[in-house]
């Protein structure tokens, strides 16, 4: 019990490792610590930060109203203004006939250097301005009872310009710290020399004028940030509105496609399934043909629903079923043979696995070329040639001329199949040619490049 009581008293008294070390800090203490961390970050850690003043943009501001070489020179307007302000402060500081030439040069350069430094290291320029004020005054005074302190005329102009430029180039919090440190700097001079009646402090004038200037700069910062925020929000809003409009249009298109195409494909599938039962003792070939029609209609409906899902929503997840590849080409050829197309396949080169995008595009190109043959040249024969070469994959689908006389009339087309094939080839940086042959048929030749290592290394 005694040890427990002594331990409790030690913790209460705030001994080493005591209870006070674990007390929650007050809001005032946390605010003070945050302020000190802000001071250290803004004016101490960033004192040597290199921040070159960039030129203005030629497409914004007053420069855009100019043309030719005037616009090229107008982008350097901030640098010219800062240099002019530095020269003015130098002339103000050096204009004193009561001092020697060397003292005037020293005072003028001391007023010019911090202002020019704001274009390269703005925070360091603030500290240099304070240091130059302290070093300049003992060298420059003539009659101590006639001079204001701690800022001589040149130092006053220099420090005011430095405060303005640094505040423009940083942020309002840094401007507030510089103003407070300027007041503390003047207070130190007041404590050191306030007892002598020969000196008159001009710290109040400096704080008043600089407060007005920094207030204007801070308002400018706040307005600029507000404009940037509003602009960003308007950009995001416009982008979201555009995406929403696009999604609505895509949903409308998907709905129309579903209402038109899906309805007719469903009717085809149902009629193909019911047709054999309407004929007494139908031959096996007819039953097989209707079964093939129904399977193709069902497959087309499934594919249509998948495509409409992609068109209908942005976050649509593709089904887990694998996409077709060249390995599934035999099933495709068997399907079109059952539809009445005589087709042959020839493969040259070493068969190997290619990237999924190339495999899928090649399959779709062959599928579309054979579909075109069925529509536009019913009864003609076709040949599919696949060549595996070192640099990629070659495809050639050619059909013969339309037989005459033909029992089936060609179906008219809008040319979207060729356009779709060209888009697939262009997406893979390939080459494609399509056109009639000398024999009266039609040929589609495609080359899909495959970089070495994606498929050739297999």
C-alpha positions as CSV (number, residue, x, y, z in Angstrom):
1,X,0.0,0.0,0.0
2,X,2.9,2.4,0.8
3,X,4.6,1.8,-2.6
4,X,1.3,2.3,-4.4
5,X,0.6,5.6,-2.5
6,X,4.2,6.9,-3.3
7,X,3.9,6.0,-6.9
8,X,0.5,7.8,-7.2
9,X,2.0,10.9,-5.5
10,X,5.0,10.8,-7.9
11,X,2.7,10.6,-10.9
12,X,0.5,13.4,-9.6
13,X,3.5,15.6,-8.9
14,X,4.7,15.2,-12.5
15,X,7.9,13.4,-11.9
16,X,10.0,11.9,-14.7
17,X,7.7,9.7,-16.7
18,X,4.8,10.9,-14.5
19,X,1.2,11.3,-15.2
20,X,1.5,14.9,-16.5
21,X,3.4,13.6,-19.5
22,X,0.2,11.8,-20.6
23,X,-2.3,14.6,-20.0
24,X,-4.1,15.7,-23.1
25,X,-2.9,19.1,-24.3
26,X,-5.2,22.0,-24.2
27,X,-6.5,23.6,-27.5
28,X,-4.5,26.7,-26.8
29,X,-1.3,24.7,-26.4
30,X,-1.9,22.8,-29.6
31,X,-2.7,26.0,-31.5
32,X,0.6,27.5,-30.3
33,X,2.6,24.5,-31.3
34,X,1.0,24.4,-34.7
35,X,1.8,28.1,-35.1
36,X,5.4,27.5,-34.2
37,X,5.7,24.6,-36.6
38,X,4.2,26.8,-39.3
39,X,6.8,29.5,-38.6
40,X,9.6,27.0,-38.8
41,X,8.3,25.6,-42.1
42,X,7.6,28.9,-43.8
43,X,10.5,31.1,-42.8
44,X,13.2,28.7,-41.5
45,X,13.1,25.4,-43.4
46,X,12.3,27.2,-46.6
47,X,14.9,30.0,-46.1
48,X,17.2,28.5,-48.8
49,X,14.5,27.1,-51.1
50,X,15.2,27.8,-54.7
51,X,12.1,29.2,-56.4
52,X,12.9,30.8,-59.7
53,X,10.2,33.4,-60.7
54,X,8.7,31.9,-64.0
55,X,7.7,34.2,-66.9
56,X,4.0,34.9,-67.6
57,X,2.0,32.8,-69.9
58,X,1.7,34.3,-73.4
59,X,-1.9,33.0,-73.8
60,X,-3.2,34.6,-70.6
61,X,-3.5,38.1,-69.1
62,X,-2.5,41.3,-70.9
63,X,0.2,39.4,-73.0
64,X,-2.5,37.7,-75.1
65,X,-3.7,41.0,-76.4
66,X,-0.2,41.7,-78.0
67,X,1.4,40.1,-81.0
68,X,4.7,39.2,-82.3
69,X,7.8,40.2,-80.4
70,X,5.8,42.4,-78.0
71,X,4.1,39.3,-76.7
72,X,7.5,37.5,-76.3
73,X,8.8,40.4,-74.2
74,X,5.6,40.9,-72.2
75,X,6.1,37.6,-70.4
76,X,9.0,39.1,-68.5
77,X,6.9,41.9,-67.1
78,X,7.2,40.8,-63.4
79,X,10.9,40.6,-63.6
80,X,11.1,44.1,-65.1
81,X,8.8,45.5,-62.4
82,X,10.8,43.9,-59.5
83,X,14.1,45.2,-61.0
84,X,12.6,48.7,-61.4
85,X,11.5,48.7,-57.8
86,X,14.9,47.6,-56.7
87,X,16.6,50.4,-58.7
88,X,14.2,52.9,-57.2
89,X,15.0,51.7,-53.6
90,X,18.7,51.9,-54.5
91,X,18.4,55.5,-55.6
92,X,16.3,56.4,-52.6
93,X,18.9,54.9,-50.2
94,X,22.0,56.4,-52.0
95,X,20.5,59.9,-52.3
96,X,22.2,61.6,-49.4
97,X,24.9,64.3,-50.0
98,X,25.9,64.2,-46.3
99,X,27.5,60.8,-46.6
100,X,30.5,59.7,-48.5
101,X,30.3,58.1,-51.9
102,X,31.3,54.7,-50.5
103,X,28.6,54.8,-47.9
104,X,26.0,55.7,-50.5
105,X,27.1,52.9,-52.8
106,X,26.9,50.4,-49.8
107,X,23.4,51.7,-48.8
108,X,22.2,51.5,-52.4
109,X,23.4,48.0,-53.0
110,X,22.0,46.9,-49.7
111,X,18.6,48.1,-50.8
112,X,18.9,46.5,-54.3
113,X,20.2,43.0,-53.4
114,X,17.2,41.8,-51.3
115,X,14.7,42.9,-53.9
116,X,16.6,41.1,-56.7
117,X,16.9,38.0,-54.5
118,X,13.1,37.7,-54.3
119,X,13.1,36.4,-57.9
120,X,15.3,33.4,-56.9
121,X,15.0,32.7,-53.1
122,X,12.1,34.8,-51.8
123,X,12.2,33.7,-48.1
124,X,16.0,34.3,-47.9
125,X,15.3,37.8,-49.4
126,X,13.2,38.6,-46.3
127,X,16.0,37.7,-43.9
128,X,18.6,39.5,-46.0
129,X,16.4,42.6,-45.9
130,X,16.3,42.6,-42.1
131,X,20.1,41.9,-41.9
132,X,20.8,44.7,-44.4
133,X,18.8,47.1,-42.3
134,X,20.9,46.3,-39.2
135,X,24.2,46.6,-41.1
136,X,23.3,49.7,-43.1
137,X,22.2,52.0,-40.3
138,X,25.5,52.3,-38.5
139,X,27.3,53.0,-41.8
140,X,24.7,55.4,-43.2
141,X,23.7,57.7,-40.4
142,X,24.8,61.4,-40.5
143,X,23.0,63.2,-37.8
144,X,21.4,60.7,-35.4
145,X,18.9,63.2,-34.1
146,X,17.6,63.7,-37.6
147,X,17.2,60.2,-38.7
148,X,14.4,57.6,-38.3
149,X,15.3,54.1,-37.2
150,X,15.7,51.3,-37.7
151,X,14.7,51.8,-41.4
152,X,16.5,54.4,-43.3
153,X,14.6,55.7,-46.5
154,X,16.3,53.1,-48.7
155,X,15.8,50.3,-46.2
156,X,12.2,51.3,-45.7
157,X,11.5,51.0,-49.4
158,X,13.5,47.9,-49.8
159,X,11.8,46.0,-47.0
160,X,8.3,47.1,-48.1
161,X,9.0,45.8,-51.6
162,X,10.4,42.6,-50.3
163,X,7.4,42.0,-48.1
164,X,5.1,42.6,-51.0
165,X,6.9,40.3,-53.5
166,X,7.4,37.5,-51.0
167,X,3.8,37.6,-50.0
168,X,2.7,37.4,-53.6
169,X,5.0,34.4,-54.3
170,X,4.2,32.5,-51.1
171,X,0.9,32.4,-49.2
172,X,-1.0,34.5,-46.6
173,X,0.3,32.6,-43.6
174,X,3.9,33.4,-44.6
175,X,3.0,37.1,-45.1
176,X,1.5,37.1,-41.5
177,X,4.7,35.7,-40.1
178,X,6.9,38.2,-41.9
179,X,4.7,41.1,-40.6
180,X,5.0,39.8,-37.0
181,X,8.7,39.3,-37.3
182,X,9.1,42.8,-38.7
183,X,7.2,44.2,-35.6
184,X,9.4,42.1,-33.3
185,X,12.5,43.4,-35.1
186,X,11.4,47.0,-34.5
187,X,10.6,46.2,-30.9
188,X,14.1,44.9,-30.3
189,X,15.4,48.2,-31.6
190,X,13.0,50.1,-29.4
191,X,14.2,48.2,-26.3
192,X,17.9,48.7,-27.3
193,X,17.7,52.5,-28.2
194,X,14.4,53.7,-26.8
195,X,16.0,55.4,-23.9
196,X,17.7,58.0,-26.0
197,X,15.7,61.0,-27.1
198,X,17.8,61.5,-30.2
199,X,16.2,58.6,-32.0
200,X,12.7,58.3,-33.4
201,X,11.4,54.8,-34.3
202,X,9.5,54.4,-37.6
203,X,8.4,50.9,-36.8
204,X,4.8,52.0,-36.5
205,X,4.8,53.5,-40.0
206,X,6.4,50.3,-41.4
207,X,3.8,48.1,-39.7
208,X,0.9,50.3,-40.9
209,X,2.0,50.6,-44.5
210,X,3.0,46.9,-44.8
211,X,-0.2,45.8,-43.2
212,X,-2.2,47.6,-45.9
213,X,-0.1,46.1,-48.6
214,X,-0.1,42.6,-47.2
215,X,-3.9,42.8,-46.7
216,X,-4.4,43.6,-50.4
217,X,-2.0,40.7,-51.4
218,X,-3.9,38.3,-49.1
219,X,-7.2,39.3,-50.5
220,X,-5.7,38.7,-54.0
221,X,-4.5,35.2,-52.9
222,X,-8.0,34.3,-51.5
223,X,-9.7,35.5,-54.6
224,X,-7.3,33.6,-56.9
225,X,-7.8,30.4,-54.9
226,X,-11.6,30.9,-55.0
227,X,-11.5,31.3,-58.8
228,X,-9.3,28.3,-59.2
229,X,-11.6,26.2,-57.0
230,X,-14.7,27.4,-58.8
231,X,-13.1,26.7,-62.2
232,X,-12.1,23.2,-61.1
233,X,-15.6,22.5,-59.8
234,X,-17.1,23.8,-63.1
235,X,-14.7,21.6,-65.0
236,X,-15.7,18.5,-62.9
237,X,-19.4,19.4,-63.2
238,X,-19.1,19.8,-67.0
239,X,-17.3,16.5,-67.3
240,X,-19.8,14.7,-65.1
241,X,-22.7,16.3,-67.1
242,X,-21.0,15.1,-70.3
243,X,-20.6,11.6,-69.0
244,X,-24.1,11.5,-67.8
245,X,-25.4,12.7,-71.2
246,X,-23.3,10.1,-72.9
247,X,-24.5,7.4,-70.6
248,X,-28.1,8.4,-71.2
249,X,-27.6,8.3,-75.0
250,X,-25.9,4.9,-74.8
251,X,-28.8,3.6,-72.7
252,X,-31.3,4.9,-75.3
253,X,-29.3,3.2,-78.1
254,X,-29.1,0.0,-76.1
255,X,-32.9,0.1,-75.5
256,X,-33.6,0.6,-79.1
257,X,-31.2,-2.2,-80.2
258,X,-32.8,-4.5,-77.7
259,X,-36.3,-3.7,-78.8
260,X,-35.6,-4.2,-82.5
261,X,-32.9,-6.8,-82.8
262,X,-33.5,-8.9,-79.7
263,X,-37.2,-9.2,-80.6
264,X,-36.6,-10.4,-84.1
265,X,-33.8,-12.8,-83.1
266,X,-36.1,-14.3,-80.4
267,X,-38.8,-14.8,-83.1
268,X,-36.3,-16.5,-85.3
269,X,-35.2,-18.8,-82.5
270,X,-38.8,-19.8,-81.6
271,X,-39.8,-20.3,-85.2
272,X,-36.8,-22.4,-85.9
273,X,-37.5,-24.6,-82.9
274,X,-41.2,-25.0,-83.8
275,X,-40.8,-25.4,-87.6
276,X,-39.9,-29.2,-87.7
277,X,-43.1,-30.0,-85.8
278,X,-45.2,-28.3,-88.4
279,X,-44.0,-30.6,-91.2
280,X,-45.0,-34.3,-91.2
281,X,-42.0,-36.6,-91.2
282,X,-39.3,-33.9,-91.9
283,X,-36.0,-35.1,-93.3
284,X,-33.0,-35.1,-90.9
285,X,-31.3,-32.5,-93.0
286,X,-34.1,-30.1,-92.4
287,X,-34.2,-30.7,-88.7
288,X,-30.5,-30.2,-88.5
289,X,-30.7,-27.0,-90.4
290,X,-33.4,-25.6,-88.1
291,X,-31.4,-26.7,-85.1
292,X,-28.4,-24.8,-86.4
293,X,-30.6,-21.7,-87.0
294,X,-31.9,-21.8,-83.5
295,X,-28.4,-22.3,-82.0
296,X,-27.1,-19.3,-84.0
297,X,-30.0,-17.2,-82.9
298,X,-29.6,-18.0,-79.3
299,X,-25.8,-17.4,-79.5
300,X,-26.5,-14.0,-81.2
301,X,-29.0,-13.1,-78.4
302,X,-26.4,-13.9,-75.8
303,X,-23.7,-11.9,-77.5
304,X,-26.2,-9.0,-78.0
305,X,-27.0,-8.9,-74.3
306,X,-23.3,-8.8,-73.5
307,X,-22.7,-6.0,-75.9
308,X,-25.8,-4.1,-74.7
309,X,-24.6,-4.5,-71.1
310,X,-21.3,-2.8,-72.0
311,X,-23.1,0.0,-73.8
312,X,-25.7,0.4,-71.1
313,X,-23.5,1.0,-68.0
314,X,-19.9,2.2,-67.3
315,X,-19.3,-0.3,-64.4
316,X,-20.6,-3.3,-66.4
317,X,-18.5,-6.4,-65.6
318,X,-17.8,-8.7,-68.5
319,X,-18.9,-12.3,-68.0
320,X,-16.4,-14.9,-67.0
321,X,-16.8,-16.8,-70.2
322,X,-13.5,-16.8,-72.2
323,X,-13.4,-14.8,-75.5
324,X,-13.0,-16.8,-78.7
325,X,-9.5,-17.3,-80.1
326,X,-8.0,-18.9,-83.2
327,X,-8.2,-22.2,-81.5
328,X,-12.0,-21.9,-81.9
329,X,-11.8,-21.3,-85.6
330,X,-12.7,-24.9,-86.5
331,X,-16.0,-24.6,-84.7
332,X,-16.7,-21.4,-86.6
333,X,-15.9,-23.0,-90.0
334,X,-18.1,-26.0,-89.1
335,X,-20.9,-23.6,-88.3
336,X,-20.7,-21.8,-91.7
337,X,-20.4,-25.1,-93.5
338,X,-23.7,-26.1,-92.0
339,X,-25.1,-22.8,-93.3
340,X,-24.1,-23.9,-96.8
341,X,-20.7,-22.2,-97.3
342,X,-17.9,-24.4,-98.7
343,X,-14.8,-23.2,-96.9
344,X,-11.2,-24.4,-96.6
345,X,-8.5,-23.5,-94.1
346,X,-4.8,-23.4,-94.6
347,X,-2.2,-22.7,-91.9
348,X,1.4,-21.9,-92.5
349,X,4.2,-21.3,-90.0
350,X,4.7,-22.5,-86.5
351,X,1.3,-22.3,-84.6
352,X,1.8,-20.6,-81.3
353,X,-0.2,-18.7,-78.7
354,X,-0.6,-15.0,-79.4
355,X,-1.7,-12.1,-77.2
356,X,-5.4,-12.2,-76.3
357,X,-6.2,-9.0,-78.2
358,X,-4.6,-10.4,-81.4
359,X,-6.3,-13.8,-81.1
360,X,-9.8,-12.2,-80.5
361,X,-9.4,-9.6,-83.3
362,X,-8.2,-12.3,-85.8
363,X,-11.2,-14.5,-84.9
364,X,-13.6,-11.7,-85.3
365,X,-12.1,-10.6,-88.7
366,X,-12.4,-14.1,-90.1
367,X,-15.9,-14.4,-88.7
368,X,-17.0,-11.1,-90.3
369,X,-15.3,-12.0,-93.6
370,X,-17.2,-15.3,-93.8
371,X,-20.4,-13.6,-92.8
372,X,-20.0,-11.2,-95.7
373,X,-19.4,-14.1,-98.0
374,X,-22.7,-15.7,-96.8
375,X,-24.6,-12.5,-97.3
376,X,-23.1,-11.1,-100.5
377,X,-22.0,-14.2,-102.3
378,X,-24.3,-17.1,-101.3
379,X,-23.2,-20.3,-102.9
380,X,-19.6,-19.2,-103.5
381,X,-16.7,-21.1,-102.0
382,X,-14.2,-19.5,-99.5
383,X,-10.7,-20.0,-98.3
384,X,-9.2,-18.9,-95.0
385,X,-5.4,-18.7,-94.9
386,X,-3.5,-18.1,-91.6
387,X,0.2,-17.4,-91.6
388,X,2.3,-17.3,-88.4
389,X,5.4,-15.2,-89.2
390,X,8.2,-13.8,-87.1
391,X,6.7,-10.3,-86.9
392,X,3.1,-11.2,-86.3
393,X,0.1,-12.9,-87.9
394,X,-1.2,-12.8,-91.4
395,X,-4.8,-13.5,-92.4
396,X,-6.3,-13.9,-95.9
397,X,-10.0,-14.6,-96.5
398,X,-11.0,-14.9,-100.1
399,X,-14.2,-16.1,-101.7
400,X,-14.9,-17.0,-105.3
401,X,-17.4,-15.4,-107.6
402,X,-21.1,-15.6,-107.2
403,X,-22.3,-18.8,-109.0
404,X,-24.7,-18.3,-111.9
405,X,-27.5,-19.1,-111.9
406,X,-27.9,-18.6,-108.1
407,X,-30.9,-19.8,-106.2
408,X,-30.3,-17.3,-103.3
409,X,-30.1,-13.6,-103.9
410,X,-27.3,-11.6,-102.2
411,X,-28.3,-9.5,-99.2
412,X,-27.6,-5.7,-99.4
413,X,-25.2,-4.3,-96.9
414,X,-24.1,-0.9,-95.6
415,X,-20.4,-1.7,-95.4
416,X,-20.2,-1.6,-91.6
417,X,-18.5,-5.0,-91.6
418,X,-15.4,-3.8,-93.5
419,X,-15.4,-0.7,-91.3
420,X,-15.4,-2.8,-88.1
421,X,-12.5,-4.9,-89.4
422,X,-10.5,-1.8,-90.2
423,X,-11.1,-0.4,-86.7
424,X,-9.9,-3.7,-85.2
425,X,-6.7,-3.7,-87.3
426,X,-6.0,0.0,-86.7
427,X,-6.3,-0.6,-82.9
428,X,-3.5,-3.1,-83.2
429,X,-1.4,-1.0,-85.5
430,X,-1.9,-3.5,-88.3
431,X,-2.5,-3.3,-92.0
432,X,-5.5,-4.3,-94.1
433,X,-6.6,-4.4,-97.7
434,X,-10.0,-5.4,-99.0
435,X,-11.3,-5.4,-102.5
436,X,-12.5,-7.5,-105.5
437,X,-10.3,-10.1,-107.1
438,X,-9.5,-10.6,-110.7
439,X,-11.7,-13.7,-110.8
440,X,-14.8,-11.8,-109.6
441,X,-14.6,-12.7,-105.9
442,X,-13.6,-10.7,-102.9
443,X,-10.4,-10.7,-100.8
444,X,-9.6,-9.5,-97.3
445,X,-5.9,-9.5,-96.3
446,X,-4.8,-8.5,-92.9
447,X,-1.4,-8.3,-91.0
448,X,-1.4,-8.0,-87.2
449,X,2.0,-7.2,-85.8
450,X,3.1,-9.0,-82.6
451,X,6.2,-7.5,-80.9
452,X,9.0,-10.1,-80.2
453,X,8.4,-11.4,-76.7
454,X,4.6,-11.1,-76.7
455,X,4.0,-14.1,-78.9
456,X,7.1,-14.9,-81.0
457,X,9.1,-15.9,-78.0
458,X,6.7,-18.7,-77.3
